[in-house]
């Protein structure tokens, strides 16, 4: 099994819990949306993408090779970018108060920066090969 944790920053060790809690916050937002058609369509989109971040991270954590790890981390990054898009739509549509959604958007953007950094460090890491363990 490829252990991508060795290239992570010590501040990133909370990512399993942080990505899980991110999904929980997305669920809470979805539950707070009004019952209108637009709110529910946008909500289902962000619910799908936002809750998959933690699941994809969990899969990345058990990646067998460096390329597999990088690919799953890329999936996390794509889901975060998609979540950010839907959160922006929800915010701009004024379906919930901006004060409620802005902290979630801030967390999304911070997680995006973290995942970009991990992917770059992993790609540049010469000490961890592509072999399986």
Secondary structure, 3 states (H helix, E strand, C coil): CCCHHHHCCHHHCCHHHHHHHHHHHHHHHHHHCCCCHHHHHHHHHHHHHHHHHHHHHHHHHCCCCHHHHHHHHHHHHHHHHHHHHHHHHHHHCCCCCHHHHHHHHHHHHHHHHHHHHHHHHHHHCCCCCCCCC
